[in-house]
């Protein structure tokens, strides 16, 4: 480990380090000796306060937005939100307001960052064969957050300021999620911090996170046995890759003892038959198409699945084939398959949204609008339905109505920068220049471009009549951005 730290060119081997410093597969033999965990205390106690953790999380999130490829598919994001918030009530978290980052990478990975940032790679869906296995990774992440293991680690780094720490984390997280050296400048630009202490929890902390994570799963009505199963998948993947060890194991090996301990703990919970939710497998099929080398290969893959015995009735495979047909522009085949699935699942949102996506491709916007409006009346406020309705209106050239749908989404999900960018597009289509400036300002602020956000708001302000309510709103937001900019310049 120390040799790695002395070789700057080896930072790539640390790419998963900080993400899994808050994550699933820590526990290297080279970490600190097992001593009693220090008492951090509640908000405002210990080395760093809850507000400082929030500041760290915000800076890391800005770096992710700027440089990490993201999955913006509302169906995938909606599922991830649902499973996270199924687990959250069972997690002993002080702050239950989380920001989710869905990273567009086929590598297996997940991470948690102080300030309630939880990130998941699309590849986690590909590698977790069951919802129980997938949820076990998230439960482990929430366990690390709930026990404030990061803050405990920082008690050994009292000379490091939260902003220095944030820069370090952001750099290594970016190297992980982009699989490049893009984060190295961020790492090099921060002042000295003992990276080794940032990269690994103690064995005691890992055991605690395993224990708490298993409790979270069981209390949430999920199967704790999914955790050792997921560990086994990682071990098997490591064996299959031979000399090219997965990066997340290069600095944090997963040992047989760790797997055995997790299995023994999981077996202590009452054995129950817990079935996966169908939605997990639909989303997993959707991402399998997303990560296929070509749409044609995706079609071939799912067609071959259906040719195997006992899979004809597997709705997730049929759905995956329909999505593959859509990607391959075989729209009639996609329509027929989705309609067949809808006949037995008439109210399933994922199927309705996918049919509307096909209809948009077919330029049948009236049919898509009718379908989704009916779905929205039965599921008010649903994110995938509302988002796809905005797509319908943009495809139909109706920017004004698209903007109304997107405003609803930005009010509910203000941290999702790509929604603000879509809103700016819709406002432009509607020729609402003030709306364009305001949406662009919020996008720029989330991207950390406060000067640009300030310019956009000033331009919006100039176009509004003095004394109007809208100008007052813009002026107040401009004052907030200006204040934040001043704090940044003074820091």
Secondary structure, DSSP 8 states (H G I E B T S, - for coil): -HHHHH-GGGGGGGTTHHHHHTSTT---TTS----------STT-SSS-HHHHHHHHHHHHHHHHHHS-B---HHHHHHHHHHHHHHHTTS--S----EEEEE--SS--EEEETTTEEEEEHHHHHH--SHHHHHHHHHHHHHHHHTTHHHHHHTT-TT--HHHHHHHHHHHHHHHHHTSSTTHHHHHHS----HHHHH---HHHHHHHHHHHHHHHHHTT--THHHHHHHHHHHHHHHHHTTS--HHHHSS---HHHHHHHHHHHHTS--------HHHHHHHHHHHHHTSSSHHHHHHHHHHHHHSTT-TT-HHHHHHHHHHHHHTT-HHHHHHHHHHHHHH-TT-HHHHHHHHHHHHHTT-HHHHHHHHHHHHHHSTT-HHHHHHHHHHHHHTT-HHHHHHHHHHHHHH-TT-HHHHHHHHHHHHHTT-HHHHHHHHHHHHHHTT-HHHHHHHHHHHHHTS-TT-HHHHHHHHHHHHHHHHHHHHHH-
